[in-house]
Amino acid sequence: MVRSRTNAPLYVAPERAIHRSKDRPTVARSRADAPAGRTRRRRSAQSGARRRRESTRERYRRRLGSRAGASDPPGRPSRGGAYDELVGKVVGIDEASGRAPKRAAARKLRTPPSKTALVLGGGGFTGGVYEIGALRAFDLLAVNRTVNQFDVYVGTSAGSFVAALAANGITPEEMMRVVTHQKPSPFADIDVGTILKPNVLGFARTGALLPLRVARLARELAPNWRSISVMDVLLGLTDDLPAGLYSGRGIERYLERVLAEAGRTDDFRGLAPELYLTATDLDSCERVVFGTEGWDDVPISTAVRASTALPMVFEPVRLRERELVDGGIVSTTNVDIAVEAGAKLVIVINPLVPYNGKEARPGAPRHVSDMGLAQIGYQSFKLLAHQRLHESVGQWKSRYPDVDIVLIEPAADDQLMFETSIMDFTKRVAIARHGFESVTHRLAAEYDSYREILARHGIRISATRVRKVVEQVAGERERTRAWRRILEQTTSTLLRQSGQQDDDARTDASASR
């Protein structure tokens, strides 16, 4: 049960968020050159401030942990041709749809930054790559904020993997370079073989007992052999199959190596921003929130393994006499965690949207059944999850009108997202492009509204940044190469190539007067 607003978590000053920026080495050198006495006094003051911030965070995490549900601790004209094919609706975002406010209005909007949260939902490997593309678009759109500078990160299933990287300061373009195996990359490449490690021990145990199981099943079904169906035989044989096709250890070990590098941590308590990852207790159906008190001592890599343990695909993760599976079973996004954390701006990226054949483009399938047996089950799950998410977001908006929740997801007629298997690795660039376009399309439709919402929380966005970057690469014939440049190069490189950095500098100088 949610507490009243009077018991909401204490506001944590923005200074608590240690943003990883390129200026940090310069700051470090200036401190080293300071007089020794002054340095000691500054370090003493910073140490005291750090203890106060950590104390505040611990009080909040205890409160959130008690509510975690666990019983134990736990608009531009079309140019046509290749340009439109490349850009899609990106050029629909037009700065003219909302001209820059006058200086007085800009000063009025200059309010202290409020607590912000990034919520990343599930969706398998496909969903994770979609989220990377969406985050890349946000980095380009936002003038004064990056996706690595949120105060709170909430990850569920595949979103837990991306959230763990983002909270550790790894940028979307760095993630994309790893996914597409581009060099140089900040850490080891990831592929299907890395993620999907077969459950060898599980199959070995069940394989040894299979002959006995077949004989026992034959004896059980023999008296009623005239009424036996194929389903009876298949279900009878599944009793002795392993709990999952894959072990999940590949994900855990990969993250262990990545987070062991300098500047990163595999410990929730060592992060500057707050990170919460969810899993589901398979036996009690309770939600477990890693990062809260009682569960913050579990390594982030282990938490991600538990949160991504899709039932029957990955075996459950045994932890503290519990069997934990995919956090998306309870909720595909767990938006409430971010709201309970005191965030005033919550940006939710949800890759799971049911397909609507009535809105499909000409030539696209009208019926889900035409896409195969697996898609029928996939559609059913996404329908339930999507409906539950929108009901939850509506309830939280009504309960806390001072909290802005921005929901970004694929379009209902998105055939590519629907037909692509959640574990498909081959379409990663196309899926990331979809994520990028989802953000820009959303803002194109309601640019003025979202600019106002984000401005309330100290975030400035610029449509021309994205448009100029896309225009700069639109002339390339190879569209995949063009989109890879957008997704994999740093924001500063793209803006410098498009000449947008000079425009941003002039805008910042004007706003500061």
Backbone torsions as a table, in degrees:
resi	resn	phi	psi	omega
1	MET	NA	137.0	-176.6
2	VAL	-81.6	135.2	178.9
3	ARG	-74.8	164.3	177.4
4	SER	-67.1	163.7	-176.4
5	ARG	-66.7	-22.7	179.6
6	THR	-66.6	-20.1	178.9
7	ASN	-101.0	18.1	-179.2
8	ALA	-64.1	153.6	-178.9
9	PRO	-58.1	148.3	178.3
10	LEU	-61.6	144.6	177.5
11	TYR	-70.9	131.3	179.1
12	VAL	-102.4	125.3	-175.7
13	ALA	-58.2	145.1	-178.7
14	PRO	-57.8	-21.1	-177.5
15	GLU	-66.2	-15.2	-179.2
16	ARG	-69.6	-24.2	-177.9
17	ALA	-83.4	110.0	-179.6
18	ILE	-87.2	99.7	-176.4
19	HIS	-79.8	133.2	178.3
20	ARG	-81.5	110.1	-178.0
21	SER	-128.0	167.7	-179.7
22	LYS	-72.0	-11.6	-177.6
23	ASP	-84.9	-8.6	-174.1
24	ARG	-58.5	-46.6	179.5
25	PRO	-56.7	-37.0	178.9
26	THR	-63.5	-41.4	178.9
27	VAL	-63.3	-40.3	-178.7
28	ALA	-63.9	-38.9	-179.2
29	ARG	-67.3	-38.6	-178.7
30	SER	-66.7	-32.2	177.4
31	ARG	-69.3	-37.4	-178.6
32	ALA	-65.5	-27.9	-179.1
33	ASP	-84.5	-8.5	-177.0
34	ALA	-71.6	156.3	176.6
35	PRO	-57.9	149.6	-174.9
36	ALA	-60.8	-44.3	-178.5
37	GLY	-61.9	-44.2	180.0
38	ARG	-63.7	-38.6	-179.8
39	THR	-62.9	-42.4	180.0
40	ARG	-63.6	-41.6	179.7
41	ARG	-64.8	-40.9	-179.5
42	ARG	-65.3	-43.3	179.4
43	ARG	-63.0	-38.2	178.0
44	SER	-63.1	-44.3	179.1
45	ALA	-64.9	-41.6	179.8
46	GLN	-66.1	-37.8	178.8
47	SER	-62.7	-42.6	178.0
48	GLY	-63.7	-42.6	178.9
49	ALA	-63.7	-38.6	179.9
50	ARG	-64.9	-40.6	179.0
51	ARG	-63.3	-40.0	178.7
52	ARG	-64.4	-40.2	179.5
53	ARG	-65.9	-43.4	-179.9
54	GLU	-64.2	-37.3	177.8
55	SER	-62.1	-43.4	178.3
56	THR	-61.9	-43.8	-179.8
57	ARG	-63.3	-42.5	-180.0
58	GLU	-62.1	-40.3	177.3
59	ARG	-60.2	-42.2	179.8
60	TYR	-65.7	-44.7	-176.6
61	ARG	-64.5	-33.3	175.7
62	ARG	-63.6	-41.9	-179.1
63	ARG	-67.2	-42.2	178.2
64	LEU	-67.7	-38.4	179.5
65	GLY	-60.7	-36.3	179.3
66	SER	-69.1	-16.7	180.0
67	ARG	-108.3	9.1	-173.5
68	ALA	-75.6	-9.6	177.5
69	GLY	91.4	4.6	179.9
70	ALA	-99.1	138.0	-178.3
71	SER	-78.9	-25.3	177.7
72	ASP	-101.7	168.5	174.1
73	PRO	-55.6	-158.9	173.7
74	PRO	-171.3	NA	NA
75	GLY	NA	78.5	179.8
76	ARG	-116.9	144.8	-177.5
77	PRO	-58.5	150.9	-179.2
78	SER	-77.3	139.2	176.1
79	ARG	-98.7	-13.8	178.4
80	GLY	74.0	176.2	175.0
81	GLY	66.0	-147.4	-174.5
82	ALA	-64.2	-30.1	-178.3
83	TYR	-60.8	-50.2	-178.9
84	ASP	-65.5	-34.9	179.3
85	GLU	-64.7	-38.0	-179.8
86	LEU	-73.8	-48.3	-171.4
87	VAL	-81.3	-29.5	-175.7
88	GLY	63.4	-130.3	-178.7
89	LYS	-94.6	9.2	-179.1
90	VAL	-57.7	-39.3	-177.6
91	VAL	-72.4	-5.4	176.2
92	GLY	-68.2	-21.4	175.5
93	ILE	-77.6	122.0	-178.5
94	ASP	-133.3	129.1	178.7
95	GLU	-59.4	-25.0	-179.9
96	ALA	-67.0	-19.9	179.6
97	SER	-69.2	-14.7	175.2
98	GLY	-155.9	91.5	-175.0
99	ARG	-65.0	156.8	-178.8
100	ALA	-58.6	134.0	-179.2
101	PRO	-65.1	158.9	175.5
102	LYS	-66.2	163.7	-174.1
103	ARG	-59.6	-38.8	-180.0
104	ALA	-63.3	-43.0	179.3
105	ALA	-65.9	-38.1	179.0
106	ALA	-63.4	-40.0	178.7
107	ARG	-65.6	-34.6	-179.9
108	LYS	-65.7	-34.8	-179.2
109	LEU	-79.0	-10.6	-177.2
110	ARG	-78.0	81.5	-178.1
111	THR	-107.1	159.5	178.5
112	PRO	-59.9	139.4	-179.7
113	PRO	-60.7	136.0	176.2
114	SER	-94.6	172.1	-178.4
115	LYS	-70.5	130.2	-175.8
116	THR	-119.6	150.9	-179.5
117	ALA	-135.8	145.0	174.9
118	LEU	-116.5	120.4	-177.8
119	VAL	-112.7	121.3	-177.3
120	LEU	-115.4	120.6	-176.8
121	GLY	-86.6	-174.9	-177.5
122	GLY	-90.9	-178.7	-179.4
123	GLY	148.0	20.2	179.0
124	GLY	67.2	-164.3	-179.4
125	PHE	-61.8	-38.4	178.7
126	THR	-61.7	-44.0	179.1
127	GLY	-63.9	-39.0	179.6
128	GLY	-64.6	-42.3	178.9
129	VAL	-67.9	-36.8	175.9
130	TYR	-58.7	-42.5	-179.8
131	GLU	-66.1	-36.8	177.4
132	ILE	-61.9	-42.5	177.3
133	GLY	-63.5	-40.0	178.7
134	ALA	-65.9	-41.1	178.5
135	LEU	-66.6	-34.9	177.4
136	ARG	-62.3	-39.9	178.5
137	ALA	-65.4	-40.2	179.3
138	PHE	-62.8	-41.5	178.7
139	ASP	-60.5	-35.4	178.4
140	LEU	-76.2	-37.5	-177.7
141	LEU	-72.8	-38.7	-175.2
142	ALA	-81.1	126.3	-177.6
143	VAL	-80.0	-37.7	-171.9
144	ASN	-122.5	23.1	-179.6
145	ARG	-152.7	148.0	173.6
146	THR	-121.9	168.0	-179.3
147	VAL	-71.3	-10.4	177.1
148	ASN	-92.5	9.6	-177.1
149	GLN	-120.9	26.0	172.3
150	PHE	-81.6	157.5	179.5
151	ASP	-84.9	-30.8	-176.5
152	VAL	-132.5	137.1	173.9
153	TYR	-123.6	131.6	176.2
154	VAL	-123.8	124.6	-178.4
155	GLY	-125.5	138.6	177.9
156	THR	-130.3	131.0	179.0
157	SER	55.6	-125.7	-179.9
158	ALA	-59.9	-30.5	178.1
159	GLY	-63.9	-24.4	178.4
160	SER	-68.5	-35.5	177.9
161	PHE	-63.7	-48.2	-179.3
162	VAL	-68.1	-40.3	-179.9
163	ALA	-63.5	-40.3	179.3
164	ALA	-62.7	-38.2	178.0
165	LEU	-70.4	-45.6	-178.5
166	ALA	-62.9	-41.9	179.4
167	ALA	-64.6	-24.7	177.9
168	ASN	-90.4	11.0	174.4
169	GLY	86.0	8.1	179.0
170	ILE	-82.6	125.2	-172.9
171	THR	-81.9	159.1	178.9
172	PRO	-58.4	-38.7	-179.9
173	GLU	-68.6	-32.3	174.9
174	GLU	-66.9	-42.3	176.6
175	MET	-59.1	-43.8	-176.7
176	MET	-66.7	-36.7	178.4
177	ARG	-64.3	-34.9	177.6
178	VAL	-70.0	-44.2	-178.5
179	VAL	-63.5	-38.9	-178.1
180	THR	-93.6	4.8	175.9
181	HIS	61.7	41.2	178.2
182	GLN	-91.2	144.7	179.0
183	LYS	-112.2	141.7	-2.9
184	PRO	-79.3	154.2	176.0
185	SER	-126.1	153.5	-173.3
186	PRO	-72.8	-18.0	178.3
187	PHE	-159.4	-176.6	-172.9
188	ALA	-59.3	143.4	177.5
189	ASP	-63.4	154.9	177.3
190	ILE	-119.8	138.3	179.3
191	ASP	-147.2	-176.5	-177.3
192	VAL	-61.0	-40.9	-179.5
193	GLY	-63.9	-28.9	178.1
194	THR	-71.4	-42.7	-175.4
195	ILE	-80.1	-44.7	-172.5
196	LEU	-98.0	87.6	174.7
197	LYS	-94.2	116.6	-177.3
198	PRO	-57.0	145.9	179.1
199	ASN	-80.5	73.1	-172.8
200	VAL	-60.7	-47.5	-178.8
201	LEU	-62.1	-41.3	179.6
202	GLY	-62.4	-44.2	179.1
203	PHE	-68.8	-33.9	179.2
204	ALA	-65.0	-43.8	179.9
205	ARG	-64.3	-48.1	-177.5
206	THR	-71.2	-32.4	180.0
207	GLY	-64.6	-36.5	179.6
208	ALA	-66.0	-29.8	-178.2
209	LEU	-95.8	-4.3	-175.0
210	LEU	-60.3	-44.5	179.2
211	PRO	-58.2	-41.1	178.6
212	LEU	-64.5	-38.9	-179.7
213	ARG	-66.3	-40.2	179.0
214	VAL	-63.8	-42.9	179.0
215	ALA	-64.1	-43.8	179.3
216	ARG	-63.9	-40.4	179.7
217	LEU	-65.4	-38.1	178.8
218	ALA	-63.1	-41.4	178.3
219	ARG	-64.7	-38.2	-178.9
220	GLU	-68.9	-35.4	-175.1
221	LEU	-92.4	-17.5	-175.8
222	ALA	-55.8	-46.1	-178.3
223	PRO	-60.2	-25.4	-177.2
224	ASN	-118.2	35.3	-171.5
225	TRP	-62.4	-24.2	179.8
226	ARG	-70.1	-24.8	-176.6
227	SER	-108.9	15.7	-179.2
228	ILE	-79.0	136.1	175.9
229	SER	-110.8	164.8	177.4
230	VAL	-60.3	-35.9	179.7
231	MET	-61.5	-37.5	178.9
232	ASP	-61.5	-42.5	-178.8
233	VAL	-67.7	-45.7	-178.6
234	LEU	-63.0	-45.6	-179.9
235	LEU	-66.0	-34.3	178.6
236	GLY	-65.8	-34.8	-179.6
237	LEU	-78.1	-22.5	-177.7
238	THR	-72.4	-16.6	-177.7
239	ASP	-58.5	-31.8	-176.7
240	ASP	-109.2	15.6	174.2
241	LEU	-80.0	157.3	178.7
242	PRO	-64.3	161.8	-176.3
243	ALA	-70.3	-12.2	178.3
244	GLY	-164.9	151.4	179.5
245	LEU	-70.9	-31.6	-177.9
246	TYR	-124.0	155.4	-174.7
247	SER	-85.6	-29.5	-175.7
248	GLY	87.3	-7.6	-178.8
249	ARG	-67.4	-25.7	179.2
250	GLY	-62.8	-41.4	178.1
251	ILE	-64.6	-45.3	-177.7
252	GLU	-63.4	-47.3	-178.0
253	ARG	-67.1	-36.8	178.4
254	TYR	-61.9	-47.3	-179.9
255	LEU	-67.3	-34.2	176.5
256	GLU	-56.8	-45.1	-179.5
257	ARG	-68.1	-43.4	-177.8
258	VAL	-64.4	-45.4	-175.6
259	LEU	-80.9	-5.9	177.2
260	ALA	-83.5	-9.6	-178.6
261	GLU	-75.6	158.9	-176.1
262	ALA	-57.2	138.0	178.9
263	GLY	87.3	-1.3	179.2
264	ARG	-125.1	166.4	-180.0
265	THR	-146.0	146.7	175.8
266	ASP	-100.0	13.2	-176.5
267	ASP	-116.4	123.1	178.1
268	PHE	-54.0	-40.1	-175.0
269	ARG	-71.4	-14.7	-179.6
270	GLY	-93.2	-0.7	-179.4
271	LEU	-86.7	146.3	173.4
272	ALA	-74.4	-49.9	174.5
273	PRO	-78.7	165.4	176.2
274	GLU	-85.7	134.3	179.4
275	LEU	-126.0	126.1	178.7
276	TYR	-127.9	124.0	179.2
277	LEU	-120.4	139.9	-173.3
278	THR	-110.9	150.7	173.2
279	ALA	-142.7	172.3	-179.1
280	THR	-124.0	131.4	174.0
281	ASP	-74.2	114.9	-174.5
282	LEU	-64.8	-30.3	-176.4
283	ASP	-86.7	-34.8	-178.2
284	SER	-106.4	-8.6	-177.6
285	CYS	63.1	19.9	178.3
286	GLU	-84.6	153.8	175.5
287	ARG	-89.3	134.9	175.0
288	VAL	-111.7	128.5	-178.4
289	VAL	-112.8	102.9	176.1
290	PHE	-70.6	138.1	-176.8
291	GLY	108.9	-15.5	175.1
292	THR	-89.7	169.0	-178.4
293	GLU	-59.3	133.3	-177.7
294	GLY	95.0	-21.2	179.1
295	TRP	-124.9	3.5	-178.4
296	ASP	-85.1	-3.8	176.9
297	ASP	-91.3	-5.7	175.9
298	VAL	-75.6	132.0	178.9
299	PRO	-55.8	143.8	179.4
300	ILE	-58.0	-39.6	-179.6
301	SER	-61.8	-39.3	177.5
302	THR	-68.6	-40.1	178.1
303	ALA	-61.4	-40.6	178.7
304	VAL	-65.6	-40.2	177.6
305	ARG	-59.9	-43.6	179.1
306	ALA	-66.3	-43.5	-177.1
307	SER	-66.5	-26.3	-178.4
308	THR	-99.3	7.1	-176.4
309	ALA	-77.4	76.4	179.4
310	LEU	-61.7	122.8	-176.3
311	PRO	-53.0	137.4	179.4
312	MET	76.4	-24.2	175.1
313	VAL	-86.8	-49.5	175.4
314	PHE	-113.4	144.9	177.3
315	GLU	-71.6	150.6	179.0
316	PRO	-61.1	153.2	178.6
317	VAL	-97.4	120.6	-179.2
318	ARG	-88.3	121.0	-176.0
319	LEU	-148.7	121.1	178.7
320	ARG	54.1	50.0	178.8
321	GLU	60.1	23.8	175.0
322	ARG	-120.1	154.7	171.9
323	GLU	-112.4	112.8	-172.9
324	LEU	-105.9	138.2	178.0
325	VAL	-129.4	-173.6	-175.8
326	ASP	-44.7	128.0	178.7
327	GLY	-67.2	-17.5	179.7
328	GLY	-72.0	-8.6	177.7
329	ILE	-65.1	-40.6	177.9
330	VAL	-79.3	-48.2	178.9
331	SER	-156.2	136.7	-177.9
332	THR	-76.1	-11.3	179.9
333	THR	-132.0	-33.0	-177.5
334	ASN	56.5	52.2	-179.3
335	VAL	-60.5	-33.0	-175.2
336	ASP	-59.1	-28.9	-179.7
337	ILE	-62.9	-41.7	179.6
338	ALA	-66.2	-40.0	179.6
339	VAL	-66.8	-44.0	178.5
340	GLU	-64.9	-24.9	178.5
341	ALA	-75.4	-4.3	177.4
342	GLY	93.2	11.7	-179.8
343	ALA	-71.4	136.1	177.0
344	LYS	-96.1	-21.0	174.0
345	LEU	-125.0	121.5	-179.7
346	VAL	-122.8	114.0	176.7
347	ILE	-100.4	119.2	-175.6
348	VAL	-110.7	127.6	174.3
349	ILE	-112.7	114.7	-176.3
350	ASN	-118.8	107.7	-178.7
351	PRO	-78.2	-14.6	-173.0
352	LEU	-94.4	105.0	178.8
353	VAL	-132.6	129.9	178.6
354	PRO	-66.5	151.0	-178.1
355	TYR	-82.2	134.8	177.9
356	ASN	-113.9	100.9	-177.4
357	GLY	-64.6	-25.4	-179.2
358	LYS	-69.0	-23.4	179.4
359	GLU	-101.2	6.2	-176.0
360	ALA	-67.6	151.5	178.6
361	ARG	-71.3	159.1	177.6
362	PRO	-55.7	132.1	-179.5
363	GLY	93.6	-16.5	179.2
364	ALA	-81.2	153.9	179.5
365	PRO	-59.4	139.1	178.4
366	ARG	-93.8	-25.3	-175.9
367	HIS	-118.7	133.6	179.3
368	VAL	-62.6	-35.0	-178.6
369	SER	-62.0	-22.0	177.8
370	ASP	-72.4	-13.0	-176.5
371	MET	-93.9	-5.2	177.8
372	GLY	116.4	165.6	-176.3
373	LEU	-62.5	-43.5	-177.3
374	ALA	-61.5	-35.8	-177.5
375	GLN	-69.1	-25.9	177.0
376	ILE	-65.0	-47.4	177.6
377	GLY	-66.1	-39.2	179.3
378	TYR	-62.6	-42.3	178.8
379	GLN	-62.8	-41.7	-179.2
380	SER	-62.3	-45.3	179.7
381	PHE	-64.7	-45.0	-178.3
382	LYS	-66.5	-32.8	177.8
383	LEU	-63.8	-46.7	179.1
384	LEU	-64.1	-46.1	-178.0
385	ALA	-65.2	-41.5	-177.7
386	HIS	-67.4	-43.1	179.4
387	GLN	-63.7	-41.9	179.9
388	ARG	-65.5	-38.8	179.2
389	LEU	-62.7	-48.6	-177.1
390	HIS	-66.8	-34.8	175.1
391	GLU	-65.4	-41.4	179.6
392	SER	-64.3	-45.6	179.4
393	VAL	-61.6	-41.4	178.6
394	GLY	-62.0	-41.0	179.4
395	GLN	-65.8	-43.1	-179.3
396	TRP	-68.5	-35.0	176.7
397	LYS	-65.3	-38.2	179.2
398	SER	-71.1	-39.5	-177.2
399	ARG	-73.1	-38.0	-178.7
400	TYR	-125.5	79.3	-177.3
401	PRO	-63.8	-16.5	179.3
402	ASP	-84.1	-1.2	178.0
403	VAL	-101.3	124.5	177.2
404	ASP	-93.5	122.5	178.6
405	ILE	-114.7	117.6	179.5
406	VAL	-106.7	117.2	-177.0
407	LEU	-105.6	123.2	179.5
408	ILE	-119.1	126.9	-178.0
409	GLU	-155.2	166.1	178.9
410	PRO	-65.7	161.9	176.1
411	ALA	-72.1	155.0	-178.0
412	ALA	-66.2	-21.6	179.5
413	ASP	-100.5	20.0	-177.4
414	ASP	-76.1	93.0	-176.4
415	GLN	-67.3	-38.5	-178.6
416	LEU	-61.8	-48.1	-179.4
417	MET	-62.8	-35.9	-177.0
418	PHE	-75.8	-42.7	-175.6
419	GLU	-77.4	-20.6	-178.2
420	THR	-77.5	126.2	178.6
421	SER	-59.9	146.2	-178.1
422	ILE	-64.7	-16.3	178.8
423	MET	-110.3	18.1	-179.4
424	ASP	-77.2	121.4	-178.3
425	PHE	-97.3	-17.5	-171.5
426	THR	-76.4	-24.3	-175.7
427	LYS	-103.2	27.8	-171.2
428	ARG	-63.4	-37.7	179.8
429	VAL	-68.8	-43.0	179.0
430	ALA	-63.4	-39.8	-180.0
431	ILE	-69.2	-41.0	177.7
432	ALA	-62.9	-38.3	176.2
433	ARG	-61.4	-39.7	177.7
434	HIS	-60.7	-41.9	177.8
435	GLY	-62.7	-42.8	177.5
436	PHE	-59.0	-46.4	-177.4
437	GLU	-69.6	-31.5	179.3
438	SER	-59.8	-40.6	178.8
439	VAL	-67.2	-47.5	-177.5
440	THR	-68.7	-36.3	177.5
441	HIS	-64.2	-43.0	-178.9
442	ARG	-60.6	-45.3	-179.7
443	LEU	-70.9	-29.2	178.3
444	ALA	-63.6	-38.5	-177.4
445	ALA	-74.4	-35.0	-175.1
446	GLU	-135.6	50.9	-173.1
447	TYR	-61.8	-48.7	-178.4
448	ASP	-59.4	-43.0	-178.4
449	SER	-62.4	-47.5	-177.5
450	TYR	-72.1	-31.8	175.8
451	ARG	-62.5	-39.9	179.3
452	GLU	-68.4	-43.0	179.5
453	ILE	-59.9	-50.2	-177.5
454	LEU	-67.7	-33.4	178.2
455	ALA	-63.1	-32.8	177.8
456	ARG	-60.6	-22.3	-177.6
457	HIS	-112.5	20.9	174.3
458	GLY	77.6	17.1	-178.7
459	ILE	-110.2	123.2	176.6
460	ARG	-100.8	135.4	177.1
461	ILE	-118.8	154.5	-178.4
462	SER	-139.9	115.4	179.0
463	ALA	-67.4	-32.7	-175.9
464	THR	-67.1	-26.0	177.6
465	ARG	-58.3	-50.2	-179.0
466	VAL	-67.7	-44.3	-176.4
467	ARG	-61.5	-42.7	-178.9
468	LYS	-66.1	-37.7	178.8
469	VAL	-65.3	-44.7	-179.6
470	VAL	-65.9	-40.0	177.9
471	GLU	-61.1	-36.1	-175.5
472	GLN	-67.3	-28.3	-178.6
473	VAL	-107.0	0.0	-175.7
474	ALA	-65.1	-22.7	-177.6
475	GLY	-74.3	-12.4	-178.4
476	GLU	-71.8	137.3	179.8
477	ARG	-73.3	-37.0	-178.8
478	GLU	-83.1	101.2	-174.2
479	ARG	-68.0	-35.3	178.6
480	THR	-61.4	-41.3	178.2
481	ARG	-63.8	-40.2	-180.0
482	ALA	-62.5	-45.3	-179.2
483	TRP	-70.5	-31.0	175.6
484	ARG	-62.9	-37.9	177.8
485	ARG	-61.7	-42.2	180.0
486	ILE	-65.2	-41.6	-173.7
487	LEU	-81.3	-26.4	-171.4
488	GLU	-106.4	-24.3	-178.9
489	GLN	-82.4	155.9	179.4
490	THR	-67.9	156.0	-179.8
491	THR	-60.1	-43.5	-178.4
492	SER	-62.8	-37.5	178.3
493	THR	-65.2	-44.9	179.9
494	LEU	-63.9	-43.0	-178.5
495	LEU	-69.3	-36.1	178.0
496	ARG	-66.0	-40.7	179.4
497	GLN	-66.5	-33.3	-178.0
498	SER	-89.7	-6.6	-179.0
499	GLY	79.2	11.0	-176.8
500	GLN	-77.7	-22.8	-178.4
501	GLN	-60.2	-39.3	179.1
502	ASP	-63.9	-38.8	178.4
503	ASP	-64.4	-41.4	179.1
504	ASP	-63.4	-40.8	-179.4
505	ALA	-63.6	-41.6	178.2
506	ARG	-65.5	-38.6	179.1
507	THR	-65.3	-43.0	179.2
508	ASP	-63.6	-40.8	180.0
509	ALA	-64.7	-38.5	179.6
510	SER	-68.4	-40.6	-177.9
511	ALA	-69.3	-25.2	-177.2
512	SER	-83.3	-8.6	-178.1
513	ARG	-78.4	NA	NA
